Amino acid sequence: MEFLQRLRNRASVRDYQRTPIPEEDVLAMLEAAQRAPTDATAQLYSILRIKDRALRAELARLAGGQKHIEDAAEFFVLLADVHRLEKLLEFRGESMGRWPRTALHFAIVDAVLAGANLATMAETLGYGICWIGGLLNRPLEVADLLNLPPGVLPVAGLTVGVPKERPNPRPRLPQSLVVHTDRYQDYARDALGLAYEAMAPISRSGDWLKILKHYFAKGGVMEARDARYGQLVARQGFSPDFPAASAASIEARGLPAASLGDAIEALLERGWRGALFQNEGEGQHVVWIEKEDQAHRGEGAAPGEALAAALEAAYPDAH
């Protein structure tokens, strides 16, 4: 129960002393991260420990000017990582299957579980922590800055340090709205009203809707993030529509797309009349794109790959 009480009192820390953390404590946090559960023994995550101060400053800028990324004693980036698994299979003469959606799911879960263990160990040792979702404001730039290969995505950042002060814990939804029994139960209006009442203290105005609207409603932050994140997901090889190289090729030609539908929509917006997809059998696809007196053909093992080849023919010089 002592641990539960500690969880009740915990809060994210965004104001740190510039006090180094002993290396043995950092190693304990990293060991705790590695003891997290993982599906099928794969450990589909990596942890980047960011020690370079200039790199930290740039990540803080990309995350929206979050100064605690620079001030905290330690800053980690949790990565979903299937690249290492692919290398391990190749090392013993096997090839990676194509399961991009499942890979993304389990790799994110593994990264979050490891990060949660790291954060819990840090707080157990008396340090403060803060999860940084703002890295997904500019995920393509973050991935380029950190030299992430295909198969690797940033999931979140994590600051750890000696707090300047201990903030009060933030409210949480009533357990009755979060915990379901046997089957999912939809929400009655009075239950939704209770949610707003419980969360009112989180906002200075006393209205949780202002926060929800800013992030999640139409025109909010998440809509802007989603398009950029989708492009990175495709470029890093987690899209069922595109092999990673095809998504990167399409992006380089000024048609960034998170899906085959996005790519077709971008083509039509550029004045192309249409795209004809054909299955030639034996795992071979052909795409023709047409525009006035132009027509370009592409072939590939997947529709996205064939479309990328057609675009390469239409735009031989990447932007």
C-alpha positions in Angstrom: 0.0 0.0 0.0 3.0 2.3 0.5 3.7 2.0 -3.2 0.1 2.8 -4.1 0.2 5.9 -1.9 3.4 7.0 -3.7 1.5 6.7 -7.0 -1.4 8.7 -5.7 1.0 11.5 -4.9 3.1 11.5 -8.0 3.1 14.2 -10.6 5.1 15.1 -13.7 8.0 17.4 -13.0 8.9 20.2 -15.5 11.3 22.3 -13.4 14.6 20.7 -12.5 17.8 21.5 -10.6 20.9 21.2 -12.8 22.2 18.4 -10.6 23.8 15.4 -12.2 22.4 11.9 -11.4 25.0 9.4 -10.2 25.8 6.9 -13.0 24.8 3.9 -10.8 21.3 5.4 -10.5 21.1 5.8 -14.3 22.2 2.2 -14.8 19.6 1.1 -12.3 16.9 2.9 -14.3 18.1 1.3 -17.6 18.2 -2.1 -16.0 14.6 -1.6 -14.8 13.6 -0.6 -18.3 15.1 -3.9 -19.7 13.1 -6.0 -17.2 9.8 -4.9 -18.7 7.5 -7.5 -20.2 7.7 -8.1 -23.9 5.7 -10.1 -26.4 7.4 -13.3 -27.8 10.8 -12.3 -26.3 11.4 -9.9 -29.1 12.0 -6.6 -27.1 11.0 -4.4 -30.0 12.3 -1.1 -28.5 15.5 0.9 -28.0 16.3 3.7 -25.7 18.4 6.7 -26.8 20.2 8.5 -23.9 20.7 12.0 -25.1 23.8 13.5 -23.5 24.8 16.0 -26.2 23.5 19.4 -25.0 23.3 20.9 -28.5 21.2 17.9 -29.6 19.0 18.3 -26.5 18.4 21.9 -27.4 17.3 21.0 -30.9 15.0 18.3 -29.6 13.5 20.8 -27.1 12.9 23.2 -30.0 11.3 20.5 -32.2 9.1 19.5 -29.2 7.7 23.0 -29.0 10.2 24.8 -26.8 10.1 22.5 -23.8 12.9 23.9 -21.7 12.9 21.0 -19.2 14.3 18.8 -21.9 17.5 20.9 -21.7 17.4 21.4 -17.9 16.8 17.8 -16.7 19.8 15.8 -15.7 18.9 13.0 -18.1 16.8 12.9 -21.3 15.8 9.6 -23.0 14.0 9.0 -26.2 11.9 5.8 -26.3 11.9 4.1 -29.7 9.7 1.5 -31.3 12.4 -0.7 -33.0 11.9 -3.7 -35.3 15.2 -2.9 -37.2 17.2 -4.8 -34.6 14.9 -7.9 -35.0 15.4 -7.8 -38.8 19.1 -7.7 -38.3 19.0 -10.6 -35.9 17.0 -12.8 -38.3 19.4 -11.9 -41.2 22.3 -12.9 -39.0 21.0 -16.4 -38.8 19.9 -16.7 -42.4 16.2 -15.8 -42.0 14.3 -12.9 -43.6 11.7 -10.7 -41.9 8.1 -11.4 -42.6 5.8 -8.5 -43.7 3.5 -7.6 -40.7 3.8 -3.8 -40.5 0.6 -3.1 -38.5 1.3 -5.7 -35.9 5.0 -4.7 -35.7 4.0 -1.1 -35.0 1.5 -2.2 -32.3 3.9 -4.4 -30.4 6.9 -2.2 -30.8 5.1 0.8 -29.3 3.8 -1.4 -26.5 7.3 -2.6 -25.8 8.7 0.9 -25.8 6.0 2.2 -23.5 6.4 -0.7 -21.0 10.2 -0.2 -20.9 9.8 3.6 -20.5 7.2 3.1 -17.7 9.7 0.8 -15.8 12.4 3.4 -16.3 10.2 6.2 -15.0 9.0 4.2 -12.0 12.5 3.3 -11.0 13.6 6.9 -11.3 10.7 8.0 -9.1 11.5 5.2 -6.6 15.0 6.6 -6.4 13.5 10.1 -5.6 13.9 11.8 -9.0 11.2 13.6 -11.0 10.1 12.6 -14.5 8.0 13.9 -17.3 6.9 12.1 -20.5 7.4 14.3 -23.6 4.8 13.7 -26.3 5.8 16.9 -28.1 8.5 15.0 -30.1 5.6 14.0 -32.3 5.0 17.6 -33.2 7.9 17.3 -35.8 8.4 13.5 -36.0 10.1 13.5 -39.4 12.7 16.0 -38.3 13.2 14.1 -35.0 13.8 10.9 -36.9 16.3 12.5 -39.3 18.1 14.3 -36.4 18.5 11.0 -34.5 19.5 9.0 -37.6 16.7 6.5 -37.2 16.8 3.7 -39.8 13.7 2.1 -41.4 11.9 0.1 -38.7 12.5 2.6 -35.9 10.1 5.3 -34.7 10.2 7.8 -31.8 7.5 7.0 -29.3 8.1 9.6 -26.6 10.7 11.4 -24.6 11.4 11.1 -20.9 13.1 13.7 -18.7 14.6 12.6 -15.4 16.2 14.9 -12.8 16.2 16.4 -9.3 13.0 18.5 -9.0 13.1 22.1 -7.9 9.7 21.6 -6.4 7.1 18.8 -6.1 4.0 19.7 -8.0 0.6 18.5 -6.7 -0.9 15.4 -8.3 -3.3 16.0 -11.1 -6.9 14.6 -11.1 -7.9 11.4 -12.8 -11.2 10.1 -14.1 -13.4 8.2 -11.7 -12.5 4.5 -11.8 -16.1 3.6 -12.8 -15.5 5.4 -16.2 -12.2 3.6 -16.8 -12.8 0.0 -15.6 -15.3 -2.1 -17.4 -16.5 -5.6 -16.4 -16.8 -8.5 -18.9 -17.9 -6.2 -21.8 -17.4 -2.6 -22.8 -20.2 -0.4 -21.5 -21.0 2.8 -23.3 -21.3 6.1 -21.3 -24.5 7.6 -20.1 -24.8 11.4 -20.1 -24.6 11.6 -16.3 -21.3 9.6 -16.4 -19.8 12.0 -18.9 -20.8 14.9 -16.7 -19.1 13.3 -13.8 -15.9 13.0 -15.9 -15.9 16.8 -16.5 -16.5 17.4 -12.8 -13.7 15.1 -11.7 -11.2 16.7 -14.2 -12.2 20.3 -13.6 -9.2 21.1 -11.3 -6.7 20.3 -14.1 -7.6 23.6 -15.8 -7.3 27.1 -14.4 -10.7 27.9 -15.9 -12.2 24.8 -14.3 -13.3 23.5 -17.7 -11.5 20.3 -18.9 -13.1 20.8 -22.3 -10.6 23.6 -23.1 -7.7 21.2 -22.9 -9.6 18.4 -24.8 -10.6 20.8 -27.5 -7.1 22.2 -27.9 -5.6 18.8 -28.5 -8.3 16.5 -29.8 -11.2 18.3 -31.4 -11.5 19.3 -35.0 -8.7 21.6 -35.9 -6.7 20.6 -32.8 -3.1 19.7 -32.2 -3.6 16.0 -32.9 -4.9 16.6 -36.4 -1.7 18.4 -37.3 0.4 15.7 -35.7 -1.4 12.9 -37.4 -0.5 13.8 -41.0 3.2 14.2 -40.2 3.3 11.0 -38.0 1.6 9.1 -40.8 4.3 10.1 -43.2 7.0 8.9 -40.8 5.1 5.6 -40.2 5.1 5.0 -44.0 8.7 6.1 -44.5 9.9 3.9 -41.7 8.2 0.8 -43.1 5.1 0.4 -40.9 2.5 1.1 -43.5 0.7 -1.8 -45.2 0.4 0.2 -48.4 4.1 1.1 -48.9 7.4 -0.5 -48.5 9.7 2.0 -46.8 11.7 2.8 -49.9 8.6 3.5 -51.9 7.2 5.9 -49.3 10.5 7.7 -49.1 10.6 8.0 -52.9 7.1 9.4 -53.1 7.9 11.9 -50.3 11.1 13.0 -52.1 9.0 13.9 -55.1 6.8 16.3 -53.2 3.9 13.9 -52.6 4.2 13.0 -48.9 1.7 10.3 -48.1 0.7 8.1 -45.2 -1.2 5.7 -47.3 -1.9 4.7 -50.9 -5.1 6.8 -50.8 -3.1 9.9 -49.7 -0.7 9.4 -52.6 -3.6 9.1 -55.1 -5.2 12.2 -53.7 -2.0 14.2 -54.0 -1.7 13.0 -57.6 -5.1 14.3 -58.5 -4.4 17.6 -56.8 -1.4 18.0 -59.0 -3.6 17.6 -62.1 -3.1 14.0 -62.9 -6.3 12.5 -64.4 -6.0 9.2 -62.6 -4.0 6.1 -61.8 -4.7 2.6 -63.2 -3.7 -0.3 -61.0 -3.3 -3.8 -62.5 -2.3 -7.1 -60.8 -0.1 -8.9 -63.3 -0.1 -12.1 -61.1 2.9 -13.8 -59.4 3.2 -10.9 -57.0 3.7 -8.3 -59.6 1.7 -5.0 -59.8 1.6 -2.4 -62.6 0.5 1.2 -62.2 -0.1 3.7 -65.0 -0.5 7.4 -64.2 -2.0 9.8 -66.8 -2.0 13.5 -67.2 -3.1 15.2 -70.5 -0.5 13.8 -73.0 1.7 12.1 -70.4 1.6 8.6 -69.2 4.1 6.8 -67.0 4.3 3.2 -66.0 5.7 1.6 -62.9 6.1 -2.0 -61.7 6.5 -3.4 -58.2 5.8 -6.2 -55.8 3.2 -4.1 -54.0 0.7 -1.4 -55.4 2.6 1.3 -53.4 5.9 0.2 -54.9 4.5 0.2 -58.4 3.0 3.7 -57.8 6.4 4.9 -56.6 8.1 3.6 -59.7 5.6 5.4 -61.9 6.2 8.6 -60.0 9.9 8.2 -60.3 9.4 8.0 -64.1 7.2 11.1 -64.0 9.5 13.0 -61.7 13.1 11.7 -62.3 14.6 14.5 -60.2 13.5 14.3 -56.6 12.9 17.6 -54.8 
